Amino acid sequence: MRSQVTVTWGETSTYRFDLEEVQPMPHDQARSWLDEQFTTLGCEPIRLTGKVLTADKVLCVAQAVGEERFREAAHSEWAMTFARATSAALAKPVVSVDLVTQSLGY
């Protein structure tokens, strides 16, 4: 089965992370990593209720770090960790993070 996370800022700025040969991240560790990044980056809840869904954390963290963190080779380890955490926390082998429309696809 295919396992991949795609992060996009539009048609010309799409980054794919193949997770086929990568050690899966445990679900609890993935959620903890996303929580830590969300807090460290100063992300704010996007819902008026203040409730923060895992999908919201994925979108907010990706938006907060910006495209450069996914594009530049110096940050490839962080980007792969983001991809692993996203796949594990959402329990989906294929995830598309679209920052133009602020949506996730599975």
C-alpha distances in whole Angstrom, upper triangle without the diagonal:
4,6,10,13,16,20,22,26,26,25,27,25,22,20,16,15,12,11,8,12,13,15,14,17,18,19,23,23,21,23,26,25,25,28,30,29,30,33,34,33,35,33,35,33,33,34,37,37,36,33,30,26,23,22,26,26,23,25,28,27,25,28,31,30,29,28,29,27,24,26,28,27,29,27,24,23,24,22,19,20,20,17,16,18,17,13,15,18,17,14,11,8,9,13,16,19,22,25,28,27,26,23,20,17,14
4,6,10,12,16,19,22,23,22,23,22,18,16,12,11,8,8,7,10,12,14,13,16,18,19,22,22,19,22,25,23,23,26,28,26,28,31,31,31,33,31,32,31,31,32,36,36,34,31,28,25,22,21,24,24,20,22,25,24,22,25,28,26,26,24,26,24,21,22,25,24,26,24,21,21,21,19,16,18,18,14,14,16,15,12,14,17,15,14,10,7,7,11,13,16,19,22,24,24,24,21,17,15,12
4,7,10,14,17,20,21,21,22,20,16,14,10,9,6,5,5,9,9,11,10,13,15,15,19,18,16,18,21,20,19,23,24,23,24,27,28,27,29,27,29,28,28,29,33,33,31,29,25,22,19,18,21,20,17,19,22,21,19,22,24,23,23,22,23,21,18,20,22,21,23,21,18,17,18,15,13,14,14,10,10,13,11,8,11,14,13,11,8,5,5,8,11,14,17,20,23,22,21,19,15,13,11
4,7,10,13,17,18,17,18,16,13,10,7,6,5,5,7,10,10,13,12,13,16,16,20,19,15,18,21,19,18,21,23,21,22,25,26,24,27,25,27,26,26,27,31,31,30,27,24,21,18,16,19,18,15,16,19,18,16,19,21,20,20,18,20,18,14,16,19,18,21,18,15,15,16,13,10,12,12,8,9,12,10,8,11,14,13,12,9,6,5,7,8,11,14,17,19,20,19,16,13,12,10
4,7,10,14,15,15,17,14,10,8,6,5,7,8,11,13,12,14,13,13,16,16,19,18,14,16,19,16,15,19,20,18,19,22,22,21,24,21,23,23,22,24,28,28,27,24,21,18,15,13,16,15,11,13,16,14,12,15,18,16,16,15,17,15,12,14,17,17,19,16,14,14,14,10,9,11,9,6,8,10,8,7,11,12,11,12,9,8,6,5,6,8,11,13,16,16,15,13,10,10,9
4,6,10,11,12,13,10,7,6,4,6,9,11,13,16,15,18,16,17,20,19,22,21,17,19,21,18,17,20,21,19,19,23,23,21,23,21,23,23,22,24,28,29,27,25,22,19,17,14,16,16,12,12,15,14,11,14,17,15,14,12,15,14,10,12,15,16,19,16,14,15,14,11,11,13,11,8,11,13,10,10,14,15,14,15,12,11,8,6,5,6,8,11,13,14,13,12,10,9,10
4,7,9,11,11,8,6,5,7,8,12,13,17,19,17,20,18,18,21,20,22,21,17,18,20,18,15,19,20,17,17,21,20,18,20,18,20,20,19,22,25,27,25,23,20,18,16,13,14,14,10,10,12,12,8,10,13,12,11,9,12,11,8,10,14,15,17,14,13,15,13,10,11,13,10,9,12,13,11,12,15,16,15,17,15,14,11,9,6,5,6,8,10,12,11,11,9,11,12
4,5,7,8,6,4,6,9,11,15,17,20,22,21,23,22,22,25,24,26,24,21,22,24,21,18,21,22,19,19,23,22,20,22,19,21,21,19,22,25,27,26,25,22,20,18,15,16,16,13,11,13,13,10,10,14,13,11,8,12,12,10,11,14,17,19,16,16,18,16,13,15,17,14,12,16,17,14,15,19,19,18,20,18,17,14,11,8,6,5,6,7,10,10,10,10,11,14
4,7,8,5,6,9,12,15,18,20,23,25,24,27,25,25,28,26,28,27,23,23,25,23,20,23,23,20,19,23,22,19,21,18,20,21,19,22,25,27,26,25,22,21,20,17,16,17,14,11,13,14,10,9,13,12,9,7,11,12,11,11,15,18,19,17,17,20,18,15,17,19,16,15,19,19,17,19,22,22,20,23,21,21,18,15,11,9,6,5,6,9,10,11,12,14,17
4,6,5,7,10,13,16,19,22,24,27,26,29,27,27,30,29,31,30,26,26,28,26,23,26,27,23,23,26,26,23,24,22,23,24,21,24,27,29,28,28,25,24,22,19,19,20,17,14,17,17,14,13,16,16,13,11,14,16,13,13,17,20,22,20,20,23,21,18,20,22,19,18,22,22,19,21,24,24,22,25,22,22,18,16,12,11,8,8,6,9,11,12,14,14,18
4,6,6,10,12,16,19,22,24,26,26,29,28,29,31,30,33,31,28,29,31,28,26,29,30,26,26,29,29,26,28,25,27,27,25,27,30,32,32,31,28,26,25,21,22,23,20,17,20,20,17,16,20,19,16,13,16,18,15,14,18,20,23,21,20,23,22,19,21,23,21,19,23,24,21,22,25,26,24,26,23,22,18,16,13,13,10,11,10,12,14,15,15,15,18
4,6,10,12,16,19,22,24,26,26,29,28,29,32,31,34,32,28,30,31,28,26,29,30,26,26,30,29,26,28,26,28,28,26,29,32,34,33,33,30,28,27,23,24,24,21,19,21,21,17,17,19,18,15,12,14,16,13,12,15,18,21,19,19,22,21,18,20,23,21,19,23,24,22,23,27,27,26,28,25,24,20,18,15,14,12,13,12,15,17,17,18,18,21
4,7,10,13,16,19,22,24,23,26,26,26,29,28,30,28,25,26,28,25,23,26,26,22,23,26,25,22,24,23,25,25,24,27,30,32,30,30,27,25,24,21,21,21,18,16,18,17,13,13,16,15,11,8,10,12,10,9,12,15,17,16,16,19,18,14,17,19,17,16,20,21,19,20,24,24,23,25,23,21,18,16,13,12,10,10,10,14,15,16,16,17,19
4,7,10,13,16,19,21,20,23,22,23,26,25,28,26,23,24,26,23,21,24,25,21,22,25,25,22,25,23,25,25,23,26,30,31,30,29,25,24,22,19,19,19,16,15,17,16,13,14,17,15,12,9,12,12,9,9,13,15,17,16,14,17,16,13,14,17,15,13,17,18,16,17,21,21,20,22,19,18,15,13,10,10,9,10,11,14,14,14,14,14,16
4,7,10,13,16,17,17,19,19,20,23,23,25,23,20,22,23,20,19,22,23,19,21,24,23,21,24,22,24,25,24,27,30,32,30,28,25,23,21,18,19,18,15,14,17,15,12,14,16,14,12,9,11,11,7,7,11,12,15,13,11,14,13,10,11,14,12,10,14,16,14,15,18,19,19,20,18,16,13,12,10,10,11,12,14,16,16,15,14,15,16
4,6,10,12,14,14,17,16,18,21,21,24,22,19,21,23,20,19,23,23,20,22,25,24,23,26,24,26,26,25,28,31,32,31,29,25,23,20,18,20,19,15,16,18,17,14,16,18,16,15,13,14,13,9,10,13,13,16,14,12,14,14,10,10,13,12,9,12,14,13,13,16,18,17,18,15,13,11,10,9,10,12,14,16,18,17,16,14,14,14
4,6,9,11,10,13,13,14,18,18,21,19,16,19,20,18,17,21,21,19,21,24,23,22,25,23,26,26,26,28,32,33,31,29,25,23,19,18,20,18,15,16,18,16,14,17,19,17,16,14,15,13,10,11,13,13,15,13,10,11,12,8,7,10,10,7,9,12,11,10,14,16,16,16,14,11,10,10,10,11,14,16,18,20,19,18,15,15,14
4,6,8,8,11,12,14,17,18,21,20,17,20,22,19,19,23,23,22,23,27,26,25,28,27,29,29,29,31,35,35,33,31,27,24,21,20,22,21,17,19,22,20,17,20,22,20,20,18,19,17,13,15,17,15,18,16,12,13,14,11,9,12,12,9,9,13,13,11,14,16,16,16,13,10,9,11,12,14,17,19,22,23,22,20,17,16,15
4,6,5,8,8,10,14,15,18,17,14,17,19,17,18,21,22,20,22,26,25,25,28,26,29,28,28,30,34,34,32,29,26,23,20,19,22,20,17,19,22,19,18,21,23,21,21,20,21,18,15,17,19,17,19,17,13,13,14,12,9,10,11,8,7,11,11,9,11,14,14,13,11,8,9,11,13,15,18,21,23,24,23,21,17,17,15
4,6,8,9,12,15,17,20,19,17,20,22,21,21,25,25,24,26,29,29,29,32,30,32,32,32,33,37,37,35,32,29,26,23,22,25,24,20,23,25,23,21,25,27,25,25,23,24,22,19,20,22,20,22,20,16,16,17,15,12,14,15,12,11,14,14,12,13,17,17,15,13,9,11,13,16,18,21,24,26,27,26,24,20,19,16
4,7,9,12,15,18,21,19,18,21,23,21,22,25,25,24,27,30,29,29,32,31,34,33,34,36,39,39,37,34,31,28,24,24,27,25,22,25,27,24,23,26,28,25,26,24,24,22,19,21,21,19,21,19,16,15,17,16,12,14,16,13,11,15,16,14,15,18,19,17,16,13,14,16,19,21,24,26,29,30,28,26,23,22,20
4,6,9,12,15,17,15,14,18,19,17,18,22,22,21,23,26,25,26,29,28,31,31,31,33,37,36,34,31,28,25,22,22,24,22,19,22,24,21,20,24,25,23,24,22,22,19,17,19,20,18,19,17,14,12,14,13,9,10,13,10,8,12,13,12,12,15,17,15,15,12,14,15,18,19,23,24,27,28,27,25,22,21,19
4,6,9,12,15,13,12,16,17,16,17,20,21,20,23,25,25,26,29,28,30,30,31,33,36,36,33,31,27,25,21,22,24,22,20,23,25,22,21,25,26,24,25,24,25,21,20,22,22,20,21,19,16,13,15,15,11,10,13,12,8,11,13,12,11,14,16,14,15,13,15,17,20,21,24,26,29,30,28,26,23,22,20
4,6,9,12,10,10,13,15,14,15,18,19,19,21,23,23,24,27,26,28,27,28,30,33,32,30,27,24,21,18,18,21,19,17,20,22,20,20,23,24,23,24,24,24,21,19,22,23,22,22,19,17,14,15,15,11,10,12,10,7,9,11,9,7,11,12,11,11,10,13,14,17,19,22,24,27,28,25,23,20,20,17
4,6,8,7,6,10,11,10,12,15,15,16,18,20,20,21,24,23,25,25,26,27,31,30,27,24,21,19,15,17,19,17,15,19,20,18,18,22,22,21,23,23,24,20,19,22,23,21,22,19,17,14,14,14,11,9,10,10,6,6,9,8,6,9,11,10,12,12,14,15,18,18,22,23,27,27,24,23,19,20,18
4,6,5,6,9,10,11,12,14,15,17,18,20,21,22,24,23,25,25,26,27,30,29,26,23,20,18,15,17,20,17,16,20,21,19,20,24,24,23,25,26,27,23,22,25,26,25,25,22,20,17,17,17,15,12,13,13,9,8,11,10,7,8,11,10,13,13,16,17,20,20,24,25,29,28,26,24,21,21,19
4,5,5,6,9,10,11,12,14,16,17,19,20,21,23,21,23,22,23,24,27,25,23,20,17,15,12,14,17,15,14,18,19,17,19,22,22,22,24,25,26,23,22,26,27,26,26,23,21,19,17,18,16,13,13,13,10,8,10,9,5,5,8,8,11,13,15,15,18,18,22,23,27,26,23,21,18,19,17
4,5,5,6,9,10,11,12,14,15,17,18,20,21,20,22,21,23,23,26,24,22,19,16,15,12,15,17,15,15,19,19,17,19,23,22,22,25,26,27,24,23,27,28,27,27,23,22,20,18,19,17,14,14,15,12,9,12,12,9,7,11,11,14,16,19,18,21,21,24,25,28,28,24,23,20,22,20
4,6,5,6,9,10,10,12,14,15,16,18,20,19,21,21,23,24,27,26,23,20,17,16,13,16,17,14,14,18,18,16,18,21,21,20,23,24,25,21,21,25,25,24,23,20,19,16,15,16,14,11,12,13,10,8,11,12,9,8,12,12,15,16,19,18,21,20,24,24,28,28,24,23,21,22,21
4,5,5,6,9,10,11,12,14,15,16,18,17,19,19,20,22,25,24,21,19,15,14,10,12,14,11,11,15,15,13,15,18,18,17,20,21,22,18,18,22,23,22,22,18,17,15,13,13,12,9,9,10,8,4,7,8,6,5,9,10,12,14,15,14,17,16,20,20,24,24,21,19,17,18,17
4,5,5,6,9,10,10,12,14,15,17,15,17,16,18,19,22,21,18,15,12,11,8,11,12,9,10,14,14,12,15,17,17,18,20,22,23,20,20,24,25,25,24,20,20,18,15,16,15,12,11,12,11,7,8,10,8,5,9,11,13,16,17,16,18,17,20,20,24,23,20,19,16,18,18
4,5,5,6,9,10,11,12,14,15,15,17,17,19,20,23,22,19,16,14,13,11,14,14,11,12,16,15,13,16,18,17,18,21,23,23,20,20,24,25,25,23,20,20,17,15,16,16,12,12,14,12,9,11,13,11,9,13,14,17,19,20,19,21,19,22,22,26,26,22,21,20,22,21
4,5,5,6,9,10,10,12,14,14,16,17,19,21,24,23,20,18,15,14,11,14,14,10,11,14,13,11,13,16,15,14,18,19,20,16,17,21,21,21,20,16,16,14,11,12,12,9,8,11,10,7,10,12,11,9,13,15,17,18,19,17,19,17,20,20,24,24,21,20,19,21,21
4,5,5,6,9,10,10,12,11,13,13,15,17,20,20,17,15,11,11,8,10,10,7,7,10,10,8,10,13,12,13,15,17,19,15,16,20,20,21,20,16,17,15,12,12,13,10,8,11,11,7,8,11,11,8,11,14,15,17,18,15,16,14,17,17,20,21,17,17,15,18,18
4,6,5,6,9,10,11,10,12,12,15,16,19,18,15,13,10,11,9,11,11,7,9,12,11,9,13,15,13,14,17,20,21,18,19,23,23,24,23,19,20,18,15,16,17,13,12,14,14,10,11,15,13,11,13,16,18,20,21,18,20,17,20,19,23,22,19,19,18,21,21
4,5,5,6,8,10,10,13,14,17,19,21,21,17,16,13,14,12,15,14,10,12,14,12,10,13,15,13,13,17,19,20,17,18,22,22,23,21,17,19,16,13,15,16,13,12,15,15,12,13,16,15,13,16,19,21,22,23,21,21,19,22,20,24,24,21,21,20,23,24
4,5,5,6,8,8,12,13,16,18,21,21,17,17,13,14,12,13,12,9,10,12,9,7,10,12,10,10,13,16,16,13,15,18,19,20,18,15,16,14,11,12,14,11,9,13,14,11,12,15,15,13,16,19,20,21,21,19,19,16,19,17,21,21,18,19,18,21,22
4,6,5,6,5,8,10,12,15,17,17,14,13,10,11,10,12,10,6,8,10,7,6,9,11,9,10,13,16,18,15,17,20,21,22,21,17,19,18,14,15,17,14,12,15,16,13,13,16,16,14,15,19,20,22,22,19,19,16,18,16,19,20,16,17,17,20,21
4,5,5,6,9,11,14,16,18,18,14,14,12,14,13,15,13,10,12,13,10,9,13,14,11,12,16,19,20,17,19,23,23,24,23,19,21,20,16,17,19,17,15,18,19,15,16,20,19,16,19,22,23,25,25,22,23,20,21,19,23,23,19,21,21,24,25
4,5,8,11,14,16,19,21,21,18,18,15,17,16,17,15,12,14,15,12,10,13,13,10,11,14,18,18,15,18,21,21,22,20,17,19,18,14,16,18,16,14,18,19,16,17,21,20,18,20,23,25,26,26,23,23,20,22,20,23,24,21,22,22,25,27
4,6,9,12,14,18,20,21,17,17,15,16,15,16,14,11,12,12,9,7,10,10,7,8,11,15,15,13,16,18,19,20,19,16,18,17,14,15,18,16,14,17,19,16,16,20,21,18,20,23,24,26,25,22,21,18,19,17,20,21,18,20,20,24,25
4,6,10,12,15,17,18,14,15,13,16,16,17,14,11,13,13,10,9,12,11,8,11,14,17,18,16,19,22,22,24,22,19,22,21,17,18,21,19,17,20,21,19,19,22,23,20,21,25,26,28,27,24,23,20,20,18,20,21,18,20,21,25,27
4,7,9,12,14,15,12,13,10,13,13,13,10,8,11,10,6,7,10,9,7,10,13,16,18,16,18,21,22,24,23,20,22,21,17,18,20,18,15,18,20,17,16,20,21,18,19,22,23,25,24,21,20,17,17,15,18,18,14,17,18,21,23
4,6,9,11,12,9,10,9,12,13,13,10,9,12,11,8,10,13,11,10,14,15,19,21,19,21,24,25,28,27,23,25,25,21,21,23,21,18,21,22,19,18,22,22,19,20,23,24,27,26,22,22,18,18,16,18,18,14,17,18,22,24
4,6,8,8,6,7,6,9,11,11,8,8,12,11,8,11,14,13,12,16,18,21,23,22,23,26,27,30,29,25,27,26,22,22,24,22,19,21,22,19,18,21,21,18,18,22,23,25,25,21,21,17,18,16,18,17,13,15,16,20,22
4,7,9,7,8,7,9,12,11,7,9,12,10,8,12,14,12,13,16,17,20,23,22,22,25,27,30,29,26,27,27,23,22,25,23,20,21,23,20,18,21,22,19,18,22,22,25,24,20,19,16,16,14,15,14,11,12,14,18,21
4,5,5,6,7,9,12,12,9,11,14,13,12,15,17,16,16,20,21,23,26,25,26,29,31,33,33,29,30,30,26,25,27,26,22,23,25,22,20,22,23,19,19,22,23,26,25,21,21,18,18,16,18,16,13,14,16,19,21
4,5,8,10,12,16,15,12,15,18,16,15,18,20,19,19,23,24,26,29,28,29,32,34,36,36,32,34,33,30,29,31,29,26,27,29,25,23,26,26,23,22,26,27,30,29,25,24,22,21,20,21,19,16,17,19,23,25
4,5,9,11,15,15,13,15,18,17,16,19,22,21,21,24,26,28,31,30,30,33,35,38,37,33,34,34,30,30,31,29,26,27,28,25,23,26,26,22,21,25,26,29,29,26,25,23,23,22,23,21,18,19,20,23,25
4,6,10,13,14,11,12,16,15,14,16,19,18,18,21,23,26,28,27,28,31,33,35,34,30,32,31,27,27,29,26,23,25,26,22,21,24,24,20,20,23,25,28,28,24,24,22,22,20,22,21,17,18,19,23,24
4,6,10,11,9,11,14,14,13,16,18,18,18,21,23,26,28,26,27,30,32,34,33,30,30,29,26,25,27,24,21,23,23,20,18,21,20,17,17,20,22,25,25,22,22,20,21,20,22,20,17,17,17,20,22
4,7,8,6,7,10,11,10,12,15,15,15,18,20,22,25,23,23,27,29,30,30,26,27,26,22,22,23,21,18,19,20,16,15,18,17,14,14,17,19,22,22,19,19,17,18,17,20,18,14,14,15,18,19
4,5,5,6,9,10,11,12,14,15,16,19,20,22,25,23,22,26,28,30,29,26,26,25,21,21,21,19,16,17,18,14,12,15,14,11,10,14,15,19,18,16,16,14,16,16,19,17,13,13,12,15,16
4,5,5,6,9,10,11,12,14,15,17,19,20,23,20,20,23,25,27,26,23,22,21,18,17,18,16,13,14,14,11,9,11,11,7,7,11,12,15,16,13,14,13,15,15,18,17,13,12,11,13,14
4,5,5,6,9,10,11,12,14,16,17,18,21,19,18,22,24,26,26,22,22,21,18,17,17,16,13,13,14,11,8,11,12,9,7,11,12,14,14,11,11,9,11,12,15,13,10,8,7,10,11
4,5,5,6,8,10,11,12,14,15,17,20,19,18,22,24,26,26,22,22,22,19,17,19,17,14,15,16,13,11,14,15,12,11,15,15,18,17,14,13,11,12,11,14,13,9,9,9,13,14
4,5,5,6,8,10,10,12,14,16,19,16,17,20,22,23,23,19,20,19,16,15,16,14,11,13,14,11,9,13,13,10,11,14,15,18,17,14,14,11,13,12,16,15,11,12,11,15,16
4,6,5,6,9,10,11,12,14,16,14,14,17,19,21,21,17,17,17,14,12,13,12,8,10,11,9,7,10,11,9,9,13,13,15,14,11,11,8,10,10,14,14,10,10,9,12,13
4,6,5,6,9,10,11,12,15,14,13,17,19,21,22,18,18,19,15,14,15,15,11,12,14,12,10,13,15,13,12,16,15,17,15,12,10,7,8,7,10,10,7,7,8,11,14
4,6,5,6,9,10,12,15,14,14,17,19,22,21,18,19,19,15,14,17,16,12,14,16,14,12,15,17,14,15,18,18,20,19,15,14,11,11,9,12,13,9,11,12,15,17
4,5,5,6,9,11,13,11,12,15,17,19,18,14,15,15,12,11,14,12,9,11,14,11,10,14,15,13,14,18,18,19,18,15,14,11,12,11,14,15,12,13,13,16,18
4,6,6,6,8,10,9,9,12,14,16,16,13,14,14,11,9,12,12,8,10,13,12,10,14,16,14,15,18,17,18,17,13,12,8,10,8,11,13,10,12,12,15,17
4,6,5,8,11,10,11,13,15,18,18,15,16,17,14,13,16,16,12,14,17,16,14,17,19,18,18,21,20,21,19,16,14,10,10,7,10,12,9,12,13,16,19
4,6,9,11,10,12,14,16,18,17,14,16,17,13,13,16,16,13,15,18,16,15,19,20,18,19,23,22,24,22,19,17,13,14,11,13,15,12,15,16,19,22
4,7,8,6,9,11,12,14,14,11,13,14,10,10,14,13,11,14,16,15,15,18,20,19,20,23,22,23,21,18,17,14,14,12,15,17,15,17,17,20,22
4,6,6,8,9,11,14,14,11,13,15,12,11,15,15,13,14,18,17,16,19,21,20,21,24,23,23,21,18,16,13,12,10,12,15,13,16,17,19,22
4,5,5,6,9,12,13,11,12,15,12,10,14,15,13,14,17,18,16,19,22,21,21,24,23,22,20,17,15,12,12,10,12,15,14,16,16,19,21
4,5,5,6,9,10,8,10,13,11,10,14,15,14,15,18,19,18,21,23,23,24,26,25,24,22,20,18,15,15,13,15,19,18,20,20,22,24
4,6,6,8,8,6,8,10,8,7,10,12,10,12,15,15,15,18,20,20,21,23,23,22,20,18,17,14,15,14,16,19,18,19,19,21,22
4,6,8,9,7,7,10,8,5,9,11,9,10,13,14,14,16,18,19,20,21,20,19,17,15,14,12,13,13,15,18,17,17,17,18,20
4,7,9,8,8,11,11,9,11,14,13,13,17,18,17,19,22,23,23,25,23,22,20,18,16,15,15,14,16,19,19,20,19,21,22
4,5,6,7,10,10,9,12,14,14,15,18,19,19,21,23,24,25,27,26,24,23,21,19,18,19,18,20,23,22,23,23,24,25
4,5,5,8,10,9,11,14,14,15,17,19,20,21,23,24,26,27,26,24,23,22,21,20,21,20,23,26,25,25,24,25,26
4,6,8,9,10,12,13,14,16,18,19,20,22,24,25,26,28,27,25,25,23,23,21,23,22,24,27,26,27,26,27,28
4,6,5,6,9,10,11,12,14,15,17,19,20,21,23,24,24,22,22,20,20,18,20,19,22,24,22,23,22,24,25
4,5,5,6,9,10,10,12,14,15,17,18,20,21,22,21,20,19,18,18,17,19,19,22,24,23,23,21,22,23
4,5,5,6,9,10,11,12,14,15,16,18,20,21,21,19,19,18,19,18,21,21,24,26,24,24,22,23,23
4,5,5,6,9,10,10,12,14,15,16,18,20,20,19,19,17,17,16,18,18,21,23,21,21,20,21,22
4,5,5,6,9,10,10,12,14,15,16,18,17,16,16,14,14,13,15,15,18,20,18,18,17,18,19
4,5,5,6,9,10,11,12,14,15,16,16,14,14,13,14,14,17,17,21,22,20,20,17,18,18
4,5,5,6,8,10,10,12,14,15,15,14,15,14,15,15,18,18,22,23,20,20,18,19,18
4,6,5,6,9,10,10,12,14,14,14,13,12,13,11,14,15,18,19,17,16,14,16,16
4,5,5,6,9,10,11,12,11,10,10,9,10,10,13,14,18,19,17,15,13,14,13
4,5,5,6,8,10,10,10,10,11,10,13,13,17,18,21,22,20,18,15,16,14
4,6,5,6,8,10,11,11,12,11,13,13,16,17,21,21,18,17,14,16,15
4,6,5,6,8,8,9,10,8,10,9,13,14,18,18,15,13,11,12,11
4,6,5,6,5,6,7,7,10,11,15,17,20,19,17,15,11,11,10
4,5,5,7,8,10,10,13,14,18,20,23,22,20,18,14,15,13
4,5,8,10,12,11,14,14,17,18,22,21,18,16,13,14,13
4,5,9,10,8,11,12,15,17,20,19,16,13,10,11,9
4,7,9,10,13,14,18,20,23,22,19,16,13,13,10
4,6,6,10,12,16,18,21,20,18,15,11,10,7
4,7,10,13,16,19,22,21,20,17,13,11,8
4,7,10,13,16,19,18,17,14,10,8,6
4,6,10,13,15,14,13,10,7,6,5
4,6,10,12,11,11,8,5,5,6
4,6,9,9,8,6,5,7,9
4,6,6,6,5,6,8,11
4,5,5,7,9,11,15
4,6,8,11,13,16
4,5,9,11,15
4,7,10,14
4,7,10
4,7
4
